[in-house]
Amino acid sequence: MVAVRRGLSRQWLMYLGVLPLSWCWSGSALTAAPTPAASPAAAPVQSSQELDEVSVIGKKLYQIQRELVQAQDAFYGLYNELNTKRDFDIHCTFEAPTGTRIKKRECRLQFINDATAEQAQEMLAGLGSDPPRPANYVEPPELRWMRRQEEYRKNAREVLMSSQELRDLAQKWQDLQGEYDRASKRNRQKDAR
């Protein structure tokens, strides 16, 4: 968002460091101004000419992340509603991986959640017997994914192509992800200085 206001002098803009940003708007009196980077020790221009003030209002990283999560939730909510194969529903939770207390957002297919639960139940059942017995073989979630991924992808394409609203939500998600990635990169670069 860009706000333009009359009233600040060139000297004040140079002091604030926003003058170079202002040059990118064509048609401004600033277009012909000399570059301050050419002579860093040069004194500020002594002019009483009034120029436009340019304010660029950005979002904080956490705000973009919140919007991104909301976009994902909206997408997955509609996807699950349109999807007729419940095994391919997608559910998101915040979980702390083993070895850390820092929770991370995880989104998984229902059939992967089911495979993980079956594997855990079988392992615990084996440990609970006296003497402990070896667990019966249960297909690991990774193998189940390998076996069913083509079926899932075909179904996901069909669901996505069946709804313009879902495609619009996917585009919004993609746009916010790009915005988040760019803002995150800027923050990392700023921290590196």
ABEGO torsion letter per residue (X at the ends): XBBBBBGBBAAAAAAAGAAAAAAABBGBAAAABBBAAABAABBBBBBABBBBBBBBBBBBAAAAAAAAAAAAAAAAAAAAAABABAAABBBBBBBBBBGBABBBBBBBBAAAAAAAAAAAAAAAAAAABOBBBBBBBBBBAAAAAAAAAAAAAAAAAAAAAABAAAAAAAAAAAAAAAAAAAAAAAAAAAAAX
